[in-house]
Amino acid sequence: MMSQAQNDLITRIAPGTPAGEMMRRYWQPAALVDELSPERPVVAVRLLGQDFVLFRDGSGRYGLMDRDCPHRGADLAYGRIEADGLRCAFHGWLFDATGQCIQTPAEPVGSTLCQRIRQKAYPVQERNGILFAYLGEGEPPAFPELDCFVAPQTHVFAFKGLIECNWLQALEVGIDPAHASFLHRFFEDEDPADAYGKQFRSASSGTDLPMTKILREYDRPIINVERTEYGLRIIALREIDEQRTHVRVTNQVFPHGFMIPMSHDMTITQWHVPIDDENCYWYAFFTSYGAPVDKEKMREQRLELFELPLYKSRRNKTNEYGFDPHEQESSTYTGMGLDINVHDQWAVESMGAIQDRTREHLGQSDKAIVQYRRLLREQIEKVAAGEEPLMWLDSRSAKAIQGPATMDGIGPSRGWETFWMEVDVGRRRAAPWGAPVPADVEAGTAHLRLVTH
């Protein structure tokens, strides 16, 4: 258990809070590119407890600024897009993407007032369908060479979803291997051939066994957690028999991301981004190592489940997440349908807006949670001491963060340690876009190349 002060330290992210200052040292997903429609490329954004306006001007440049006009505080999210920037609808003041005021048309001819006005603005970069913003001071860090950033647009699909609770409890469900055997348990298995775009529905690598069957029948995983240069590697082992073991390799990517396998050919890289202390968005990249992503199908699947413009699940607390006691008896463990995002959302929202960790009791299966919280506290303290935290990268160190490797498959009970690496290397080397092999995985399979050659 932890004290209330300790819980506040690792959950509260408003400006001036220790965790908030740490979070502002990283690029943060701020919006999907799809949210800036051609007809109206302006959107209000709330991020890390602050209000902004995000826009694309008539020349295609992205801008992110504080939302209140520096003239008299009107809402810039209702401004007019022009070739040079965003114009406030109140008095016509025009701001470019850097926040510089370039026109104050109601002022007398020859006025130089606009030259002295600059709205607080923040760097924005687009990566494969997601717009990232840097809210910190000074130069922003470099982007790591994660697969979702390295892969071409054809092989990456981006989406998001709203969760109405604190970011930390939403993140922690993604680094908890044990919960999948219960929360995401299905009593009947679908044909893995119909699993495209669905989580936990395909077959594990090296077998025709559906993931759902493995999770249902082997619910006591052995969990290994190790620190890495990007955060944590989490390996869950489910022994099928003396010869075979199911291996699932996932990663926590600091500060608030994780990377998990979706199928043999696809991974999910996901961030749980604080809107404020009591709400967050998950932003996800679905990255393919094989054929180009069928983005139309992926989008249609998700728009059946989420309502725009807030990207709110159609099953939520207002309708009891679609809970059906008959379904709970016969087909799913939760009785809340087939979408595992709904399951996760119920679990973390049911904890309250901010989970009271003074009342929890952790077990052996929570070792990744314990390790992550320890890591989080350490990095908060580093920033408070004036140091750069883990995964704050310059251009040189960013090139060293590749992958990271993920895998879901059944391999030998003896030798699983290299089996999962071999599977990951194999799909990377076969990827049409030249997926990089992470250095640690390259080293772990070096002996195989020597034998081959």
N, C-alpha and C positions, 0 to 999 in steps of 0.2 A: 504494500500500500504506500501511497505517497501523501504528503501534506497538501492542503489547498494552495499554499504558496508555490509549491513545486508544480502542481497542475496548472496554475495560472502562467507560470514561467514558460511552459512548453506549448501552450495553446493560444495565448493572446498575441495578436499580430498587428495591432493598430500602430500608427506612427509613434515612435518613442519607446515602445516596449522592447525588451531584449530580443524576443523571438522575431518581432517585426523588423528590427534593425538587421537581424541576420537574413531574413527572407528578402530584404531589399538589396542584398548583395548578389542576387541571381536574376537572370531573365525569367519573367513570369508569363505564362500563357494568358493573354488578355481577351482574345476573341477569335472565332473562326473567320477566315477570309469570307466565307459564305454569308456572314452576318452583314457585311457591307455590300448591300445590293447595288447594282448599276443605277437603279432609280434613286436610291437614297443611301449613299455611302457614308453615313454618319450613325454612330451608335453610342449610347451612354454605357459606361463601364464602371463598375464598382470593384475595386481590387485592393486587397490588403487594407480594407477599412477606409479607403479614399475614393472620391468620386472624380471621374475623368470623362472626357469626350474623345472618342477615337474616330478618325475620319481618313478618307482618301480624297485628295483634292483633284481638281479637273486635269491635272498633269500626271496623276497616278502616284503621287507621293503620299506616304502614310504619316499621320501626325497623331500624337496623344498629348492632351493638355488637361490641366485642371478644368473642371466643368463650369465654374462660375466666371463670367466675364469680368476682367479686372476693372472695367469701367464702373458699373453699378450692380454687378453680381447676377445678371440675367443668365439663364440656362443656355450654354453654348450647344447642348445636344439638339436644340431646335434651330441651330444656325443654318445658313445657306452655303452650299458648296460652290466654290468658284475655282477658276483655273489656278489662282495663286494661293488658295487656302480656304479658311472657314470664316464666314462673315456673321457677326452677331445680328439677330433679327431685331434687337431693341433700337440701337442707334447706328448700326451699319459698320461698326469697327471690324476691320479685316485682319486676321492673323494667319501667318504662314505656318508651315508644318514644324518650324523650330520654335513657335510661340511668339515670334516677333510681330508686333503690331505694324502693319504697313499702310493702313488708311484709317483716318478718323474723319469721315466725310462731313459730319455736322459742325466741325470746328472751322474757324475762319480760314480763308485762303492764305496759304503760306505758313500755317501752324506747323510747328515741329513736335507737337505733343506725341505723335505716334512713335517717333524715334526713341522716346524715353520709356515706352511701354513694352514690356515683354511678359507674356503669360508663361507660367511654369510649364515646361514641356519635357517630354521624356523620349528616349530613343525607342524606335519600333523596328523590328525585323520580322519578315515573313519566312516561315519554314514549312513547306509542304502542306499549306492549307491552314496553318495556325499563325496568328500574329502574336509575337512575344514583345513584351515591354520591359524596360529596365527602369526601376523606380529609385535606385540608389544614387549616391553622390559619386562623382568622379567617373573615370572611364569604366564602361561595362566589361564584364569578362567575355572571353571567347566561348563559342558554342563547342561542346564536346562532339566527337565524331560518332555519335550514336547512330545506329542503323536507320532510324526514322529520319535523321537529318541527311545522311549520306545517300540513301536510296533516291532514285528519280521520282518525280511526281506520279508517274504511271504506276508505281508500286507502293504508294502510300495513300491511305484514306484517313481523314481526320473528322472527329465528331466530339461532342461534349454532352454533359448532362448535369442538371442541378441537384444538389443534395442539401437539405435544410438542417445542417448541423455543423459543428466545428470540423475543420479540415483534418485534424489529427486522428480522430476516431474513424473518419472516412478512409484515410490513408492506411491505418493499421489493419483494416480488414483485408487489404491487398497483399500484406506481407504475413498473413496468417494461414499456413498451409492446412491446418487441421480442420478449419471450418467448412471447407469444400465438401467433405464427406457427409456433412449433415445439412447445412443450409442449402446446398445445391444438389441435394440427393433427388434423383428421379427413380421411380420404381420400375419404369420401363425404359428401354433404350431405343433411340431412333437409329435408323440406318445412317452410319457415318458418311455415306455418299451424299446425304442431304444436309450436311453440317456446315456448309459454306457460310461464313459470316456469323456463326453462332459459337459462343464460348462453352467449353466443356462438353461439346457434342461430337467431336471428331474421334477417330481412333488414335491411340497412342502410337508413336513411332515404333516400327519394328513388329507390329502386331495388328490384328483386326479387332482387338478388344476395344470397345468404346470407352472413353474416359469415364462416362457416367457409371458404367459397370464396375470399373476399378475403384472409383471413389466410394461407391456404395458398399462394396464387399470387403474393402480393406481400409478400415477407418481409424487405424492406430499408426500413423506414420512415425518413423524415426526422423527427427528434424535436426539437420546440421546447419549452423550459421557461422559464416566467416566474414571478417572485415576485408574490404577490398579498397582499391584506390578511388572507387566511385561511390561506395556506401557499404552494402551488405550483399553477400550471395547466400541464398537460402536453398537448401536441398532437402526435399522430402522423399523418404524411401518407404515404399510399401511392398513388403515381401509377398510375392505371389506363391512361390514354393521354394524349395531348396536351391533350385537352379535359376529361378527368374525373380527379378525385383523391378518394380515400377519406380522410375526415377523422374522426379519433377524438379527442374532447376529454374528458380526465379531470382529476381534481383531487386533490391531497394536502391534507387538512384537518388542520392542526396541532392537537395533537401527533402522534396516531397513527391518524388516519382517512384514508379516501379516498372519493371519490364518482365512480362510473363509470356509463356508460349500459348498460342491460341489453337494451333494445329501444327502439323509437321512443316508446313510452308509459310506460316504466318505468326507474327508476334504482336503483342500489344505493349506500347510504351505509354504510360498514363501518369498524369500529374493530378494531385488533389490541391487545387488552387484556392486559397482563402478569398472569399468575397469580403467577409468581415469575420468576426469571432464566431458567428452562429450560422454561417452559410458558406458553401463552397461549390465550385464546379469541378467535375472531373473532365479533363481534356485527354483524348486518346488518339494516338497514331496507330493504325493497323498497317503493318509493313509486311510485304510479301517477298519471299526469297525465290518464288517460282514465277508463275504467270502474272501479268499486270493485274492489279486489283480491279474487280468489277465494282466500281464506285457507285454506279447507279443502283445495283442490287443492295449494296451495303447501306446506302442512304435510304432506300425504300424500306428496308427492314427496320431501320431505327426510327424513321418518321412515323411508322405504325405505333411506336412505343412512346415517343416524346412529342410534346406540343411546343411549337414555336410561338413567340420569339424567345421565351425564357429557357427552352430546352428542358422542360419539366416533364417528368415521367407521368404518363396518363394514369398509372397506378401509383397512388401516393397516400399520405396519411389522411387526406380528406375523404377517400373512399376505401379506407382500410387496406390499401395496397391490393385490392381485388380479392381479399381473403375468402376462400371457399372451404368450409370444413369437410365437404365431401371429397373435394380434390385432395385435401391433406390426408384423408384416409386411404385414397386409392392410387394417386399418381405422383404427387410431389410432397416433399418433407414439410414445406412451408404452407402449402395451399395457396400460394400467391402467383401461380402461373409459371411460365417456362423461361422468362427472362431473368437471368441471374443478377442483373443490375437492380431489379426490384427487390430481390432477396437481400442484397447487400444494403440497399437503401433502407429497407425496413430495419435491419439489424442495427445500423449505426444511428438512424434517427430515433429509434426506440430508446437509446441511451440518454436522450435529452439533448438540448441545444449544445451544451458542452458537458461531456461525460464527467461524472463525479468519480475520479479515480481514487479518492480516499476510501471508497467503499468496495473496490474490486479485490479479487483474490486470484493471482496468476498461478499457473501451473507450468509443468515442463513443456507442454505444447506451445506455450507463449514465449519461448526463448527469443524468437525474432523480435517480438514486441519489446521485450526487456532490452535487447541489444540496441534497437533503434532509439529508444528513449534515452539510453545512456549516450549514444552518439549525438543525438540532438542537443542534449544539455551541454556536452563538451563543445560543440560548435557555437552555440549561443555564447558560452563563456569566452571563446576565442575572439569573437567579434567584439564583445564588450571590452576585451583587453587590447583592442586595436589591431588584431591579427586577421588575416584572410581565412575564411572557413574552408572546409573540405569542398572540393568541386568548384571553387572559385579559380578559374583557369585563365592563363595567358595563352597566346597563340601557339606557343610551343607545347605546353603541357596539355592543351586541348586535343592535340593529335594523338596523344597516348591513351585517351579514353575512347575505346572502340567497343562496338557490340552493345551491351555486354551479352554474353552467351546465355541462351535459354534452351530448355529441352523438356519434352514430355514423352517418355518412351519406356519400353520394357527391355531390359538388358540382363546380363548375367549377374547373379547374386555376388559372385566373386569377379571383380573387374569392372563394376559399375562406375568406378572413379574415372576411368578413361573412356568407357562406353559413351557417356553423355557428351564428352568432348568430341569424340569421333563423329557422332551424329551431327553436332553443330557445325563442325568443320566441313563435313560432307555437303551440307546444304548451302553453306556459304560459298564454297568453291564452285558449286553448280549454279549459283545465282547469276542471272544475266547482267546484273549491274555491278558485279565485282564487290560483293559484300566483304569488308575486311575481316580477317580472323584476329580476334583479340590476342594480345601478346601472351597472356598466361595460358590460354587454350592452345596457342601455337606451341608453346614450350611443353605443355602436357601431352601433346601428341607427336613430339619430335621423333621419338623412337620408332613410331609407325612409319614415318617417311624414310627413316634409315633402313628399315626392313624392306620396304617396298622397292627402294632404289638399290 
